[in-house]
């Protein structure tokens, strides 16, 4: 297990990098290009964080797969949840994009952000963890011989 501090630096993405076509949703307008540098994953694979950047464009997101905390470092984006009102976020703003979010990201100026992602265990994994916690070390596998 790692117990060292991991710096999360905005400079992990060079200012002249172009990235790949956006894959975090369906592109509705423009040609947004994204870059990300995942800088940390915990031992369980359920928590990660890093730096992400995307150039202007309109992207539809459907059923976002995890809870994500973001701090915008640069740029401007208007986020509109389905059935909700648009809200603009800019450099210095922080937000949580909840698991299941559906809506649009209208990136007006190239956005660079720090992100932290928490993946929730599936319902089956939660039940297995609960049962394992109840049984604890009392149950030991028996040898077939």
N, C-alpha and C positions, 0 to 999 in steps of 0.2 A: 504494500500500500504506500502511495506517495504522500509525503507530508511536507512538501516544499511549496513555497509560494510560486504561482505561475503568473507572470505578467501578461496582461491582455493589452496589446499595444495597437493603436490605430495605424501605426506605420507598417504593420505586417502586410498591408496592401499598398503597393506603390501608386503614386498619383497618376502614372501613365499606363497602368494596366487596363486592358479592355474587357476581359472576362469572357463569359460564354452567354448565349441567349438565355434569358430568364426562364427558370424551370419551376419556380415556386407557385405558379398558377398559370392560367390561360391568358396569353397576351391579347388584349382587345385593341390596343392602339400603340403605335410607336415600335421601337426595336430595343426594349430594355435589355441591357447586358449586366449580368451579376457576377460577383466575385465573392467568395467567402474563404475564410481561414478559420477552421475549427482549431482552437488552441488548447482545449482541455476536454477530456471525457473522464467521468468517474469510473470506478471499478465495476459498477453495476450496469453501465451503459445507459442509464436513465437520465443523467445530467451532463450537459455539455455547454460550452460557451466559446465565444470568439468574436471575430470582426466580419461584417458583411457589408457589401456595397452594391448598389444597383443604379444604372443610369435611367433617365426619364422614360416613361411609358405608363400605360394603363394596364393593370393586371387584375384578373378576377381570381379570387381564392375561394376554394370550396372545401369545407370541413377540415380546417387546419389541424394537423395531426398531433400537436402537443401544445403545452402552455409555454409561452415565450415572453420573457422580459427584455425590453429593448431600451437603449439610450441612444438617441440620434446625435451623432457627432457633427455631421454636415448635412446640408440639403433641406428639402421640403417635400412632404408627402401629404396628400389628402386621403384619409381612410374613411370609407363609407361601408358600414355593416348593412347587409341585406335588410331592408325595411327600416333602416335607421337614418340618422342625419350625418352628413359629411363633417369631418373634423380635421383641421390642418395641424400637422406636427412639424416642428423645425428643429434645427440644431439646438441641443440642450434639453429638449423634451424627452420624457420617459413614458413608456406605455407597456401594458400587458396585452398580448394577443392571446386570448384564451383558446384552449383546445376546442375544436368545433367551429371556430370563426368562419363565416362565409360573408364575402363582400368584396370590395375593390380597394386596391392601392393605386392611387394616381400620383406617380412620382413626378413632381414638377421640376425639381433640381436634384442632381445626383445625390442619393442618400448613402451615407456611411453610418453604420451603427455598431455598437456593442450589443451582443445578444447573450442570453442565458436561457437554455431550454431544459424543461423538466418533462420527461416522458412518463406518463402514468402507466403502471402495469395493467395488463389486460385483466378483465374480470376473472378469468381462469387462474392467472398468476396470483391474483389477490387471494383467491380461495386456497390455492396450494400453500401460499405463505401463511395464511391463517391456520390451516390444519397442521402444518409443520411447527408453528409456534405452540399450538395446543399439545402436540405429541412430544415435542422437544426431543431430548436425547434418550427418552424412555424406549423408543422403538429403534431397534438396531436390525439391519438386514440379516437374515439368516442365510447361512451357507446352504447350497443345494446338496452338499455332500456331508 
